[in-house]
Amino acid sequence: MILESRAFTSGGVIPQRHTCDGDDVSPPLAWREVPAGTVTFALVMDDPDAPAGTWVHWVLFNLPGSETGLREGMTVHALPRGTLEGTNSWGRPGYGGPCPPSGTHRYVFKLYALPDLLDLDAGASAAQVLEAARTRSLAESRLMGRYARD
């Protein structure tokens, strides 16, 4: 399975528009080469370079398996029917863009193809979603972008 964005290349710089220094809107994402039997997807975006440990920026799960991506600026009202949002490290649902205190940080989008819905409630933590997704994942793909602040 391949996860990509037309906003930045893998390992490239995430445009300011998708960060706290810009409009703080989610980047467009697309995926392909999805395995047979995929019923749903889970997506977690995090910053493994955060000073206090991994910082979660976005948690989505139960995205319909028929989806092939997410458009730019996804909000709860625009998400595909049935998609649930988990809680990010700010303690709220929704996307929170890169906002490192200083230096360059990596931001990793992790997409899991799953054979069934995750039996979790809206607001689930990234840890809960990742634990449930990893145990039954048909495939996983990652897209990493970088963002820096002085």
C-alpha positions, -999 to 999 in steps of 0.1 A, spaced: 0 0 0 13 34 -9 5 66 10 13 100 -6 4 137 -7 5 162 -35 15 188 -9 49 173 -1 71 144 -10 81 116 14 109 131 35 102 165 22 91 197 38 55 201 48 42 234 35 35 262 60 -1 262 50 -5 228 69 12 240 101 4 262 131 24 290 113 -1 289 84 -37 279 80 -33 247 101 -53 227 76 -47 190 69 -27 182 38 -43 162 10 -36 125 12 -40 97 -13 -34 59 -11 -33 31 -36 -24 -5 -40 -48 -13 -11 -50 -50 -2 -80 -71 -10 -103 -75 19 -99 -39 32 -131 -28 48 -118 3 67 -87 24 73 -71 40 104 -48 70 102 -25 85 129 -2 114 124 24 120 151 57 138 158 82 113 173 107 142 179 86 161 204 106 170 235 81 153 259 77 122 238 56 114 207 30 141 201 -1 130 183 -15 155 158 -44 136 142 -63 103 148 -89 90 123 -104 55 122 -132 35 105 -126 54 72 -146 34 46 -125 10 26 -138 25 -6 -120 57 1 -88 65 -18 -77 96 0 -86 127 20 -89 161 5 -71 191 20 -86 207 50 -106 178 64 -129 187 92 -153 165 112 -182 177 89 -163 168 57 -150 133 67 -164 103 49 -196 89 65 -188 65 93 -153 79 100 -145 86 136 -120 110 151 -98 101 180 -82 125 205 -49 142 197 -23 153 222 -41 187 226 -69 167 241 -93 173 213 -104 157 180 -93 170 147 -61 179 129 -34 200 145 -6 208 122 31 207 128 42 232 154 76 223 168 90 244 196 123 247 177 144 229 152 133 204 126 108 177 135 95 147 116 58 142 111 47 106 103 13 98 88 6 61 94 -22 44 74 -35 10 82 -58 -11 60 -81 -32 81 -105 -61 75 -132 -48 98 -143 -17 118 -124 -9 150 -147 -14 180 -137 19 196 -157 50 204 -151 85 190 -124 102 210 -103 71 214 -66 78 220 -39 72 194 -26 44 216 -60 26 215 -63 30 178 -28 19 171 -30 -11 193 -63 -22 177 -50 -15 141 -17 -32 145 -32 -65 157 -54 -69 126 -37 -48 99 -37 -61 63 -11 -35 53 5 -4 67 20 26 49 39 56 62 45 91 48 69 113 66 73 150 62 95 176 80 89 210 94 112 234 111 110 265 133 137 286 149 
